Amino acid sequence: SGTEVLGWAGLIAWVNGFAFVSLLGLTALILLLFPDGRPPSRRWRWLVWAIGVLVVVATIASALLPAGEDDPIQNPLAAEGSIKAVADAVANVGVTALFLAILVAAGSLLWRFRRARGLERQQLKWLAYGGAFLAAYVALDLVSLTPAGLVDALIEALTFGALYVGVGMAVLRYRLYDIDRLINRTLVYGLLTALLGLVYAGAVLVLGQLFGVGRDPPSWAVAGATLAVAALF
């Protein structure tokens, strides 16, 4: 019925308001506790407890905030007045602190990697490989170079998924030595793709400026640049 649909919609809107906080907390814990479920040393235990407290506090505060103006469904439990102001401040501080915790946890991986040997070292490489895609997405998002709408949501899901896939591959421990070849191929083909893209864009731009009429380069210039890039590849 309509009442049931509205109830489920309200529940989804409410969960959507604070689910991101849990995602940040889990990401920080994965980076800090991987691969043996313990922090790198006893000195890092405080960060584990801090992340747990931040997740609880920020989740409660986020659960009381109204949805954005553009969201079709509003939070049915949104607070108002002074409570809303306090919840907003606590949520912002908590989310910012969780982002900082992720950076600190990522730094702990470097310290752990220096001491790691054998299997653990290969496991950390898998985690770093998956996390590199997530880091690249965050960097592009900070400078507003990511697409908007559904495409952005799909890319975000894939980049977060890459981190968990890397963890899964490391946990399964199957042919972990292949990660070295995988990292090498990713760097080689990634740089090759970027280089060929620059060559293609430069060739079209130069030929368009030399022989183009108005702003559009001639078709033979585009075709020639395409063939040149294919030959280079």
Protein Blocks (a to p, Z undefined) as FASTA:
>chain_A
ZZlmmmmmmmmmmmmmmmmmmmmmmmmmmmmmpcnlpafblklmmmmmmmmmmmmmmmmm
mmmpccdfklmbdcfkbcehjllmmmmmmmmmmmmmmmmmmmmmmmmmmmmmmmpghjlm
mmmmmmmmmmmmmmmmmmmmmnopacehjllmmmmmmmmmmmmmmmmmmmnopakllmmm
mmmmmmmmmmmmmmmmmmmmmmmmmmmmmmmghjbccfklmmmmmmmmmmmZZ
